[in-house]
Amino acid sequence: MKAMTGLKHKLSILIFLLLLADCSTAKKEAAREAVSTAEQTGEMSVEIGPAETELVETPVEAPPEAAPAMPIVLIPEELRPGEPLTVAFMAGGDGAARNFRVALLNSREERLAKAAAFSLEEDGAGVLAATIAVPSTALPGEALIRVEKDGVTLGEISFHIADREFAAEEIELNQQNTNIRTVPDPQKTTESEQLWGIINSTGTEIFTAGAFVPPVNSTRRTSSYGDRRVYRYVTGKTDTAIHAGVDYGVPTGTPVSACAEGRVVLARFRISTGNSVILEHLPGVYSIYYHMDSIQVTEGAMVSSGDLLGESGSTGLATGPHLHWEIRVSGENTDPDAFTARPVLDKAAILSKLGELGNL
């Protein structure tokens, strides 16, 4: 009996020792698994044993370098409301010009205008440009030009919009002119849609790059660009508008000539503007001639600077004989005087500035 009890005691001790050995082995296996897991996950340290800790350094990849800012050239570098701005940059072979857009934003990053880019050179050397206009309603202060491709911003540059004041005038309208402005007419709607379809389009051809010339010899003006108008109808009601061009007070029959080389894209009678002619000069830039007595050109024809377009008159909504001359840039009305003061697309200045930035 005593022998049996002693045997049981020895068996209990043996089982305890075996369990203790299994526990030690399990800890070692757990440690090995921890090391293996740490190597896969890149953790910085792994516990090897109760008295030893090894630091395992994981290489950290440096963040990719930011792409260099796209150099952008502005001509001029400061301007007033109603004036045009030429934006140029290098595409670097990064897609067709039609994929690039230029946006004008104010200090609150509200979009004021936009324009499509076009290739500056026929050989497609990678220099792109866009002509954009500061609206006459823009407030003075800091502004931003943003170059985009497929909706992604590629570069930005800031510039300053100077202050400018515009004159105010009130115009009395007779029954005929009141009707033109106030009576709904499906034909007027169709003509308006045709007009906006033209002046909002951007082609690819550059017909002229130099300064424009006035379309008439006279310097007498009856209204200026940007005039804040109040129209007074025969009913006593009023309406407001902003004059989109300049009015030359010339008698009926005065020769009207092209301000620059271009293509005739519209030559027809319109209810609101009478006998009208529109010329395309370069991508997104159009000159407009309204209220003419006669038209001497046809749509699709090419004209040179100084070529006869027709004669001035008082057709359409007019209170007397005059020529309305207007310039549109990507749909935005622009001060014609800015186009006579300097080249509309100064290639030499653009290439020189890009060269200074190390882009050519």
Helices and strands as residue ranges (DSSP letters): H 2-41, E 45-49, E 52-55, E 72-75, E 78-79, E 84-90, G 97-99, E 100-106, E 111-116, E 118-119, E 127-133, E 141-149, E 152-161, E 168-172, H 175-182, H 186-199, E 221-223, E 228-232, E 238-242, E 246-248, E 255-257, E 262-270, E 274-282, E 285-295, E 302-303, E 308-312, E 323-329, E 332-334, H 336-341, H 347-356
